[in-house]
Amino acid sequence: MPEISQAKVLILATTGFEQDELLVPQRKLQEAGAQVDVVSPEKGKIRGWKLKDWGESVSVDKSLDDAKADDYDAIVLPGGQINPDLLRVNQKALQLIRSFLDSGKIVAAVCHAP
């Protein structure tokens, strides 16, 4: 993997991601200089979950249909209860995650994401 300031990182999420489990890694990676793309099966914006209610929305940078592991150095999988449940039944999401694993790239899974 290149230096973090040169890295391209994909965050895979959908509506219902645990807010801090997406926003904090996204911010920290960007502060370190990494290019970070939020990828989702949804287009436009996805909404986070914060504690006991809906939280902030995040813009989707790229559709899951257009994302390829070859274009990134690492993937981050935020947790939450809703987000991982929806992604684990999405065959395209599972295929993308397997592509990262099969290529030996970094897979960072937070809380319920694994």
N, C-alpha and C positions, 0 to 999 in steps of 0.2 A: 504494500500500500504506500502511496506517496505521502509526503508530509501532510499533516492535517490542513495546512493552508492551501494545499493544491488538491485536496480530496473532493470528490463528488459523492454526496450521500443522499440516498433515497429514504424518505420516511413514508411508509405504507400505512394508510389509515382510512377510516370511513367514519361517517357520523356516529357519535357515541364514544370516541376516543377519550381516555382520561386526560383532561386538559393539561395538567402539568407534565404528564408523561410524553406529550408531543411538544408543547411549547418550550419547556426548559431545554431538552436536548437540541431542538431546532435553534434556539437562541445561542446556546453555548457553542455549537458547531459553527454557526455563522460568525460569532465573535472571534473564533479561532481562525477564520478565513476560509472555511469550507463552503463549497457551493451545496446548498440543500434544496432538494425538490420534494414537495409533498405530492405523493401519488395516491390516487384513489379510484375505485370503481365509479364514484360519483364525479360529476363535473361541477365547476363553479366553486362552491364553498361547502365545507363539512363542519358540523357543529360538535363541539366538545361537551363533555360532562364534567361538572365541577361539584364534588361532594355529593349533594342530594338533588341537584337540578341541572338544567342545561347551562352551559357556559359559553365561551367565546366561539366564534366561527373562524375558520382558517381557509385561506384560498388554496385551491388545488392547482398545482403547477403543471401536472401532467396526468393524463388518463392512464389507468392501469393497462388499457389496451395498447398504449404507445410506449410503455416502460420496458426496458431491457436491462438485465443485470450487466451486460457488457459495457453499458454506458456509465456505470457507477463503481465506486470502490467499496461501498458498504451500504447496508440497509439497517434502518431502525424501525422496530415494531413496537409502537406504544400499546399499553394495556388498557385496562378498563373492563367493564363487564360486557358492554354492547359491542364495541369495536372488534375484539378478538373472536367473539361468537359469530359475527357476520363474515369476517374474513376467512375463518377456517372452513366455511362451506362454499367459498368462492374458488373454483378450480384455477382460475387465472392467477389469483393471489398466491395460492399454494405453489403453483408452477414457478412463479417469479421468486418466491422464497427459496425453493429447491435449487433454482439456478444459482443463487448466491452461495448456498451451501455446497453444491457440487463443484463450484469453481474455487472454493476455499476462501472466499471473501468474508469479511466481517459481517456477522449477523448479531445485532444488539437487540435483545428482546426484554421489554420492561414489564415487570409484575405479572399480569395474567396473559400477556402476549404469547409466551411459549405454549 
